[in-house]
Amino acid sequence: MYLYIAMLVVVVAEVSVILGGVNTVACILRWYRS
């Protein structure tokens, strides 16, 4: 049971990091274009 919870936490963390990276790149591109 704990293994599934740990895997879920890792997946959520990876997704949040990926989304954060995409958001950061979008902000940089927006600032670079303006």
C-alpha positions in Angstrom: 0.0 0.0 0.0 2.8 2.4 0.9 4.5 1.7 -2.4 1.5 2.9 -4.4 1.3 6.1 -2.3 5.1 6.7 -2.8 4.7 6.1 -6.6 1.8 8.5 -6.7 3.7 11.2 -4.9 6.7 10.8 -7.3 4.4 11.0 -10.3 2.7 14.1 -9.0 6.1 15.7 -8.2 7.4 15.0 -11.7 4.3 16.4 -13.3 4.5 19.5 -11.2 8.1 20.0 -12.1 7.4 19.5 -15.8 4.5 22.0 -15.7 6.6 24.4 -13.8 9.4 24.1 -16.4 6.9 24.7 -19.3 5.5 27.7 -17.5 8.9 29.1 -16.9 9.9 28.6 -20.6 6.6 30.3 -21.7 7.3 33.3 -19.4 10.9 33.6 -20.7 9.7 33.5 -24.3 7.0 36.0 -23.6 9.5 38.3 -22.0 12.0 37.8 -24.8 9.5 38.6 -27.5 8.3 41.8 -25.9 
